[in-house]
Amino acid sequence: PYQICKINSGDISLHRSLFSEDPLSEKEILSYRSSHLGKNLSLSYKVPIKMVRAKMQYMWDQEGRKYLDGVNNVAHVGHCHDAVLSTMHRQASLLNTNTRYLSDHLV
């Protein structure tokens, strides 16, 4: 069912270093998820997709297959947008907190 959104991966050259050298198995990840995440954080597919990288409107799975992401942050700025990452890094280097405190950066 997830292959509906799959894009031919032959149109991009992916360096193998984009992917983890010692990845966790699907069983390990599923075990961790059931132990540490709430049931409201469900998986979207019967056969889960393990995504390992994203850039702008695309995501890549552990096999290097490229997908067009029409669900996550794509409608706003895409994944890993350079300006957003730069701003996040600058802010997180100064203060990384949530909305339960007052902060000039909240408004």
Stockholm file with secondary structure:
# STOCKHOLM 1.0

chainA/1-107         PYQICKINSGDISLHRSLFSEDPLSEKEILSYRSSHLGKNLSLSYKVPIKMVRAKMQYMWDQEGRKYLDGVNNVAHVGHCHDAVLSTMHRQASLLNTNTRYLSDHLV
#=GR chainA/1-107 SS CGGGGEECGGGSCCCGGGSCSSCCCHHHHHHHHHHHSCTTSCCSSSSCCCEEEEEBTEEEETTCCEEECCSSGGGTTCBTCHHHHHHHHHHHHHCCCCTTSCCGGGC
#=GC SS_cons         CGGGGEECGGGSCCCGGGSCSSCCCHHHHHHHHHHHSCTTSCCSSSSCCCEEEEEBTEEEETTCCEEECCSSGGGTTCBTCHHHHHHHHHHHHHCCCCTTSCCGGGC
//
